[in-house]
Amino acid sequence: MVLSILKLGETLHLETVAEGIEDLSQLTELRALGAALGQGFYFAKPMPAEALAALLGAGDEPSFGRGAP
């Protein structure tokens, strides 16, 4: 089903975002299927706006490719 959604987005020239990535195995599978964007607990847990601003200001923002082979 994930591949179908990614292909639909590609056909419609839309960017798709894989949501709910919780571990490296999910990230690896999504990347293998062609997902280019993603979010989830694997990258960062929910946090107050001040903590997010500090994280982004430090230039240490989570990356979709983090830890991926």
Secondary structure by P-SEA (a helix, b strand, c coil): caaaaaaaaaaacbbbbbcccccaaaaaaaaaacccccccccccccccaaaaaaaaaaccccccccccc
